Amino acid sequence: MKQNQALPVELSCDNLSLLRDLTLCSDNILFTWSSWLDHDDRNGGLVNLGSLLHPELSPSDMCIECAIVQLAGRTLSPPAQRLVDLILAQA
């Protein structure tokens, strides 16, 4: 691949088990939160490649964008609204 070329394939999923199995049984690379790798780092499953990259990626390159979503036309519960407010206050 050429430098700065976008990766050709993307899979987005919130099922850690599915993503883990896909990564372990293929040549895919998983870009995820480091906390999702804690168990594998300790037990020799998945390996965090971040420290092996040269040149290192900048902290902004290692950032995963997140989204807050809700069903259209629905009102959030008070606790859910409070959580959204707290998240947005930190953004």
Secondary structure, 3 states (H helix, E strand, C coil): CCCCCCCCCCCCCCCHHHHHHHHHCCCCCCCCCHHHHHHHHHHCCCCCCHHHCCCCCCCCCCCCCCCCCCCCCCCCCHHHHHHHHHHHHHC
